[in-house]
Amino acid sequence: MPKRYIDIGRSPMMNATMVVATVPVTDLARAKEFYGETIGLSFLWENPVSVRFRCGSASELSIFKRPPVATEHTLAHFEVTDLESVVDDLGAKGVEFIDYTEGPLATTGHIAQLGPARAAWFHDPDGNTLGLRQG
């Protein structure tokens, strides 16, 4: 049976105005403080099982309470205009960055060069990997 692909240029769903990253957390209050106070996202609303934040002018991020889950990939990354300043600011707030010593993600000062872009990664209090990217 042949594979069927959606023509995203014609799908009403794929013409949505926004994509919301959704990140699982075990402690909603702790995560709300981390994403709001430490990272500096703008609080939008909350209910007993989730909290929504604004990121920039058109993106949003939701955190939702659930039992622990293991993820080994970046769940969301934030596009920034001054990567060094953001890394320094978050580091001053106690955020620990993930450093790689070899391979294409090797970091210097917590920052990897990825072609024309540069990136850095860190964990939230639940161990979810988040990224910063410039370029």
C-alpha positions in Angstrom: 0.0 0.0 0.0 1.6 3.4 -1.0 2.3 6.0 1.7 0.0 9.0 1.7 1.3 12.4 2.6 -0.6 15.4 3.6 -0.2 18.4 1.3 0.5 20.9 4.0 -0.1 23.8 1.7 -3.7 22.9 1.4 -4.5 21.5 4.9 -6.4 24.0 7.1 -4.8 22.5 10.1 -1.3 23.1 8.8 -2.2 26.8 8.2 -2.6 27.3 11.9 -1.3 30.6 13.3 0.6 29.1 16.2 2.2 25.8 17.4 2.3 25.3 21.2 5.1 23.2 22.7 3.8 21.0 25.5 6.2 19.9 28.2 5.5 17.2 30.8 6.4 18.1 34.4 5.9 16.3 37.8 5.6 19.3 40.0 3.5 22.1 38.5 4.3 24.7 41.1 8.1 24.2 40.7 7.9 24.2 36.9 5.7 27.3 36.9 8.4 29.1 38.9 11.2 27.8 36.6 9.5 28.7 33.3 8.0 32.0 34.5 10.7 33.3 36.9 13.9 31.7 35.8 13.4 31.6 32.1 11.2 34.6 32.0 8.2 33.5 30.0 5.0 35.5 30.3 2.3 33.7 32.3 -1.1 33.4 30.5 -3.3 31.1 32.5 -3.4 28.0 34.5 -5.8 25.2 35.6 -5.3 22.3 38.1 -3.2 20.3 35.6 -1.4 22.8 33.3 0.0 26.2 32.9 0.4 28.2 29.7 3.1 30.8 28.9 3.7 33.2 26.1 7.0 33.1 24.3 7.7 36.2 22.2 4.9 37.6 20.1 3.2 34.5 18.7 4.5 31.3 20.4 3.2 29.6 23.5 4.4 26.8 25.8 2.3 24.6 28.0 3.5 22.6 31.0 1.3 19.8 32.2 1.4 17.6 35.2 2.0 13.9 34.7 4.0 11.0 36.2 7.8 11.1 35.3 8.6 10.3 31.7 12.0 9.9 30.1 12.9 12.0 27.1 16.3 12.1 25.5 15.7 14.8 22.9 15.1 18.5 22.9 11.4 19.2 23.6 11.5 22.9 22.6 14.1 25.5 21.8 13.9 29.2 22.0 15.1 31.5 19.2 17.2 34.3 20.7 19.1 37.3 19.3 22.0 37.3 21.8 22.9 33.7 22.8 25.8 34.6 25.0 23.8 37.1 27.1 20.9 34.6 27.5 23.4 31.8 28.5 25.0 34.2 31.0 21.7 35.4 32.4 20.3 31.8 32.9 23.6 30.6 34.3 23.5 33.4 36.9 20.0 32.2 37.8 21.4 28.7 38.5 20.5 27.0 35.2 23.1 24.3 34.4 23.9 23.9 30.8 24.6 20.6 29.0 28.1 20.5 27.5 29.3 18.1 24.8 33.0 17.4 24.5 33.0 15.8 21.0 31.1 15.3 17.8 29.0 17.9 15.9 27.4 19.3 19.1 30.8 20.0 20.9 30.4 23.1 23.0 32.7 25.9 24.0 31.3 28.1 26.8 28.1 26.0 26.7 27.6 26.9 23.0 27.8 24.7 19.9 28.4 26.0 16.4 25.8 24.3 14.0 26.6 25.6 10.5 25.5 29.2 10.5 23.6 28.8 13.7 24.7 28.4 17.3 22.9 26.6 20.1 23.0 25.7 23.8 21.0 23.2 25.8 19.8 22.9 29.4 17.4 20.9 31.6 14.3 22.0 33.4 13.8 20.7 36.9 12.2 17.5 35.5 15.2 16.8 33.3 13.5 17.8 30.1 16.0 19.1 27.5 15.4 22.6 26.3 17.5 24.6 23.8 18.5 28.1 22.9 19.3 28.9 19.2 20.7 31.9 17.4 21.1 32.2 13.7 
